[in-house]
Amino acid sequence: MKLIIDGGATRIKAAIINNDQAIQLFDSEGINLNIDKEESLIQKMNQWPINRTGLFDEIHFYLAGYSNIHEKKIYSAIIKSQIFSSQYFFYSDLLAAARGTFGAKKGIICILGTGSNSGYFDGAEIAQKVSSLGYLLADEGSGFSIGKSILKHYFRNELPIELQDSLKKFLTDELYLSHLSQIYALPYPHILIAQVCKWAGKFQNHKKIQSLIKSEFKNFYHQNLENYLDLSENIAFVGSIAYHFDEILRKSIPETSFKICHITKDPLEGLIKFHQH
């Protein structure tokens, strides 16, 4: 019996594979190993409604932020102390996206969710990548980056009046934010700022919002994708931002650069098929 954990920074999904049958288990709070330390990691894992006593023959963890060699050893030990299995396998969320969309085929894989990431998948591993650098330095095209751009225009009163009024109501009623100072006091500001995209989704046909989102996607193209132009023409996108703004995304990628094969919200269904075979 296999347990598959697909862990993004915002949400985590899990599935059990038993012979040819697969059952999706739960949808829980996300984990980012660049941000979540031991106490936070254990607290979040304790919320997972799974058997922890050695039920699984294999556990495959795909986690955001699982890249630093030193950190790998630390977090692998923590996770193994919380859930027991005969075998453990740890990978990055970028490899989850690649396996879940391309299977064993080659292509450029991109994550556009709360954060952003990209890499060239050679059919087995992420063979080349541009460092995402995280939300403090980069994350072009991400929910955080789009949300930040919209909020910048909002707090400077640069949005059309109908958008200003609507966003003010959303921030107050949904995010409980009414002042700029509240954003700077947040422990994980990038996650909450990315939620502005929920509002933006309702206005993505508005010329101003469409322009702001398209600008972020073009930044992602120039800062990330241009580095892979000679590696493959096939490209796939995973994540809520890519999924909900797919039409704008397609218009932001030059047709002569890549052939978009997949745009999907999350890779779990494809991961299940990958691990079944």
Secondary structure as a PSIPRED ss2 file (coil, helix, strand):
# PSIPRED VFORMAT (PSIPRED V4.0)

   1 M C   1.000  0.000  0.000
   2 K E   0.000  0.000  1.000
   3 L E   0.000  0.000  1.000
   4 I E   0.000  0.000  1.000
   5 I E   0.000  0.000  1.000
   6 D E   0.000  0.000  1.000
   7 G E   0.000  0.000  1.000
   8 G C   1.000  0.000  0.000
   9 A C   1.000  0.000  0.000
  10 T C   1.000  0.000  0.000
  11 R E   0.000  0.000  1.000
  12 I E   0.000  0.000  1.000
  13 K E   0.000  0.000  1.000
  14 A E   0.000  0.000  1.000
  15 A E   0.000  0.000  1.000
  16 I E   0.000  0.000  1.000
  17 I E   0.000  0.000  1.000
  18 N E   0.000  0.000  1.000
  19 N C   1.000  0.000  0.000
  20 D C   1.000  0.000  0.000
  21 Q E   0.000  0.000  1.000
  22 A E   0.000  0.000  1.000
  23 I E   0.000  0.000  1.000
  24 Q E   0.000  0.000  1.000
  25 L E   0.000  0.000  1.000
  26 F E   0.000  0.000  1.000
  27 D E   0.000  0.000  1.000
  28 S E   0.000  0.000  1.000
  29 E E   0.000  0.000  1.000
  30 G C   1.000  0.000  0.000
  31 I C   1.000  0.000  0.000
  32 N E   0.000  0.000  1.000
  33 L C   1.000  0.000  0.000
  34 N C   1.000  0.000  0.000
  35 I C   1.000  0.000  0.000
  36 D C   1.000  0.000  0.000
  37 K C   1.000  0.000  0.000
  38 E H   0.000  1.000  0.000
  39 E H   0.000  1.000  0.000
  40 S H   0.000  1.000  0.000
  41 L H   0.000  1.000  0.000
  42 I H   0.000  1.000  0.000
  43 Q H   0.000  1.000  0.000
  44 K H   0.000  1.000  0.000
  45 M H   0.000  1.000  0.000
  46 N C   1.000  0.000  0.000
  47 Q C   1.000  0.000  0.000
  48 W C   1.000  0.000  0.000
  49 P C   1.000  0.000  0.000
  50 I C   1.000  0.000  0.000
  51 N C   1.000  0.000  0.000
  52 R C   1.000  0.000  0.000
  53 T E   0.000  0.000  1.000
  54 G E   0.000  0.000  1.000
  55 L E   0.000  0.000  1.000
  56 F E   0.000  0.000  1.000
  57 D E   0.000  0.000  1.000
  58 E E   0.000  0.000  1.000
  59 I E   0.000  0.000  1.000
  60 H E   0.000  0.000  1.000
  61 F E   0.000  0.000  1.000
  62 Y E   0.000  0.000  1.000
  63 L E   0.000  0.000  1.000
  64 A E   0.000  0.000  1.000
  65 G C   1.000  0.000  0.000
  66 Y C   1.000  0.000  0.000
  67 S C   1.000  0.000  0.000
  68 N C   1.000  0.000  0.000
  69 I H   0.000  1.000  0.000
  70 H H   0.000  1.000  0.000
  71 E H   0.000  1.000  0.000
  72 K H   0.000  1.000  0.000
  73 K H   0.000  1.000  0.000
  74 I H   0.000  1.000  0.000
  75 Y H   0.000  1.000  0.000
  76 S H   0.000  1.000  0.000
  77 A H   0.000  1.000  0.000
  78 I H   0.000  1.000  0.000
  79 I H   0.000  1.000  0.000
  80 K H   0.000  1.000  0.000
  81 S H   0.000  1.000  0.000
  82 Q H   0.000  1.000  0.000
  83 I C   1.000  0.000  0.000
  84 F E   0.000  0.000  1.000
  85 S E   0.000  0.000  1.000
  86 S E   0.000  0.000  1.000
  87 Q E   0.000  0.000  1.000
  88 Y E   0.000  0.000  1.000
  89 F E   0.000  0.000  1.000
  90 F E   0.000  0.000  1.000
  91 Y E   0.000  0.000  1.000
  92 S E   0.000  0.000  1.000
  93 D H   0.000  1.000  0.000
  94 L H   0.000  1.000  0.000
  95 L H   0.000  1.000  0.000
  96 A H   0.000  1.000  0.000
  97 A H   0.000  1.000  0.000
  98 A H   0.000  1.000  0.000
  99 R H   0.000  1.000  0.000
 100 G H   0.000  1.000  0.000
 101 T H   0.000  1.000  0.000
 102 F H   0.000  1.000  0.000
 103 G C   1.000  0.000  0.000
 104 A C   1.000  0.000  0.000
 105 K C   1.000  0.000  0.000
 106 K C   1.000  0.000  0.000
 107 G E   0.000  0.000  1.000
 108 I E   0.000  0.000  1.000
 109 I E   0.000  0.000  1.000
 110 C E   0.000  0.000  1.000
 111 I E   0.000  0.000  1.000
 112 L E   0.000  0.000  1.000
 113 G C   1.000  0.000  0.000
 114 T C   1.000  0.000  0.000
 115 G C   1.000  0.000  0.000
 116 S E   0.000  0.000  1.000
 117 N E   0.000  0.000  1.000
 118 S E   0.000  0.000  1.000
 119 G E   0.000  0.000  1.000
 120 Y E   0.000  0.000  1.000
 121 F E   0.000  0.000  1.000
 122 D C   1.000  0.000  0.000
 123 G C   1.000  0.000  0.000
 124 A C   1.000  0.000  0.000
 125 E C   1.000  0.000  0.000
 126 I E   0.000  0.000  1.000
 127 A E   0.000  0.000  1.000
 128 Q E   0.000  0.000  1.000
 129 K E   0.000  0.000  1.000
 130 V C   1.000  0.000  0.000
 131 S C   1.000  0.000  0.000
 132 S C   1.000  0.000  0.000
 133 L C   1.000  0.000  0.000
 134 G H   0.000  1.000  0.000
 135 Y H   0.000  1.000  0.000
 136 L H   0.000  1.000  0.000
 137 L H   0.000  1.000  0.000
 138 A C   1.000  0.000  0.000
 139 D C   1.000  0.000  0.000
 140 E C   1.000  0.000  0.000
 141 G C   1.000  0.000  0.000
 142 S C   1.000  0.000  0.000
 143 G H   0.000  1.000  0.000
 144 F H   0.000  1.000  0.000
 145 S H   0.000  1.000  0.000
 146 I H   0.000  1.000  0.000
 147 G H   0.000  1.000  0.000
 148 K H   0.000  1.000  0.000
 149 S H   0.000  1.000  0.000
 150 I H   0.000  1.000  0.000
 151 L H   0.000  1.000  0.000
 152 K H   0.000  1.000  0.000
 153 H H   0.000  1.000  0.000
 154 Y H   0.000  1.000  0.000
 155 F H   0.000  1.000  0.000
 156 R C   1.000  0.000  0.000
 157 N C   1.000  0.000  0.000
 158 E C   1.000  0.000  0.000
 159 L C   1.000  0.000  0.000
 160 P C   1.000  0.000  0.000
 161 I H   0.000  1.000  0.000
 162 E H   0.000  1.000  0.000
 163 L H   0.000  1.000  0.000
 164 Q H   0.000  1.000  0.000
 165 D H   0.000  1.000  0.000
 166 S H   0.000  1.000  0.000
 167 L H   0.000  1.000  0.000
 168 K H   0.000  1.000  0.000
 169 K H   0.000  1.000  0.000
 170 F H   0.000  1.000  0.000
 171 L H   0.000  1.000  0.000
 172 T H   0.000  1.000  0.000
 173 D H   0.000  1.000  0.000
 174 E C   1.000  0.000  0.000
 175 L C   1.000  0.000  0.000
 176 Y C   1.000  0.000  0.000
 177 L C   1.000  0.000  0.000
 178 S C   1.000  0.000  0.000
 179 H C   1.000  0.000  0.000
 180 L H   0.000  1.000  0.000
 181 S H   0.000  1.000  0.000
 182 Q H   0.000  1.000  0.000
 183 I H   0.000  1.000  0.000
 184 Y H   0.000  1.000  0.000
 185 A C   1.000  0.000  0.000
 186 L C   1.000  0.000  0.000
 187 P C   1.000  0.000  0.000
 188 Y C   1.000  0.000  0.000
 189 P H   0.000  1.000  0.000
 190 H H   0.000  1.000  0.000
 191 I H   0.000  1.000  0.000
 192 L H   0.000  1.000  0.000
 193 I H   0.000  1.000  0.000
 194 A H   0.000  1.000  0.000
 195 Q C   1.000  0.000  0.000
 196 V H   0.000  1.000  0.000
 197 C H   0.000  1.000  0.000
 198 K H   0.000  1.000  0.000
 199 W H   0.000  1.000  0.000
 200 A H   0.000  1.000  0.000
 201 G H   0.000  1.000  0.000
 202 K H   0.000  1.000  0.000
 203 F C   1.000  0.000  0.000
 204 Q C   1.000  0.000  0.000
 205 N C   1.000  0.000  0.000
 206 H C   1.000  0.000  0.000
 207 K H   0.000  1.000  0.000
 208 K H   0.000  1.000  0.000
 209 I H   0.000  1.000  0.000
 210 Q H   0.000  1.000  0.000
 211 S H   0.000  1.000  0.000
 212 L H   0.000  1.000  0.000
 213 I H   0.000  1.000  0.000
 214 K H   0.000  1.000  0.000
 215 S H   0.000  1.000  0.000
 216 E H   0.000  1.000  0.000
 217 F H   0.000  1.000  0.000
 218 K H   0.000  1.000  0.000
 219 N H   0.000  1.000  0.000
 220 F H   0.000  1.000  0.000
 221 Y H   0.000  1.000  0.000
 222 H H   0.000  1.000  0.000
 223 Q H   0.000  1.000  0.000
 224 N C   1.000  0.000  0.000
 225 L H   0.000  1.000  0.000
 226 E H   0.000  1.000  0.000
 227 N H   0.000  1.000  0.000
 228 Y H   0.000  1.000  0.000
 229 L C   1.000  0.000  0.000
 230 D C   1.000  0.000  0.000
 231 L C   1.000  0.000  0.000
 232 S C   1.000  0.000  0.000
 233 E C   1.000  0.000  0.000
 234 N E   0.000  0.000  1.000
 235 I E   0.000  0.000  1.000
 236 A E   0.000  0.000  1.000
 237 F E   0.000  0.000  1.000
 238 V E   0.000  0.000  1.000
 239 G C   1.000  0.000  0.000
 240 S H   0.000  1.000  0.000
 241 I H   0.000  1.000  0.000
 242 A H   0.000  1.000  0.000
 243 Y H   0.000  1.000  0.000
 244 H H   0.000  1.000  0.000
 245 F C   1.000  0.000  0.000
 246 D H   0.000  1.000  0.000
 247 E H   0.000  1.000  0.000
 248 I H   0.000  1.000  0.000
 249 L H   0.000  1.000  0.000
 250 R H   0.000  1.000  0.000
 251 K H   0.000  1.000  0.000
 252 S H   0.000  1.000  0.000
 253 I C   1.000  0.000  0.000
 254 P C   1.000  0.000  0.000
 255 E C   1.000  0.000  0.000
 256 T C   1.000  0.000  0.000
 257 S C   1.000  0.000  0.000
 258 F C   1.000  0.000  0.000
 259 K E   0.000  0.000  1.000
 260 I E   0.000  0.000  1.000
 261 C E   0.000  0.000  1.000
 262 H E   0.000  0.000  1.000
 263 I E   0.000  0.000  1.000
 264 T E   0.000  0.000  1.000
 265 K C   1.000  0.000  0.000
 266 D C   1.000  0.000  0.000
 267 P C   1.000  0.000  0.000
 268 L H   0.000  1.000  0.000
 269 E H   0.000  1.000  0.000
 270 G H   0.000  1.000  0.000
 271 L H   0.000  1.000  0.000
 272 I H   0.000  1.000  0.000
 273 K H   0.000  1.000  0.000
 274 F H   0.000  1.000  0.000
 275 H H   0.000  1.000  0.000
 276 Q H   0.000  1.000  0.000
 277 H C   1.000  0.000  0.000
